Amino acid sequence: MKYNLPKINLILIAVSLIVIIVGFALMTGEPSGATEYNPDIFSFRRITVGPMIALFGFVMMIAAILFKKKEK
């Protein structure tokens, strides 16, 4: 089967997809309910680290698609 992107691009796309999934996983946690308040919804991990890692993954995805191997 012939792909339009070289193998290195597909590997980089897979790595960036894993980084995006890790970023979204870091944003998960227990929600605040109607009867109780959970202060963990404002934790540093959920509002800063997770979104920054996911954003980095999306930027990596763009770079992985546009990456072109230098030819000699």
Sequence and secondary structure as in RCSB ss.txt:
>XXXX:A:sequence
MKYNLPKINLILIAVSLIVIIVGFALMTGEPSGATEYNPDIFSFRRITVGPMIALFGFVMMIAAILFKKKEK
>XXXX:A:secstr
   SS HHHHHHHHHHHHHHHHHHHHT      SS   GGGG HIIIIIHHHHHHHHHHHHHHHHH      
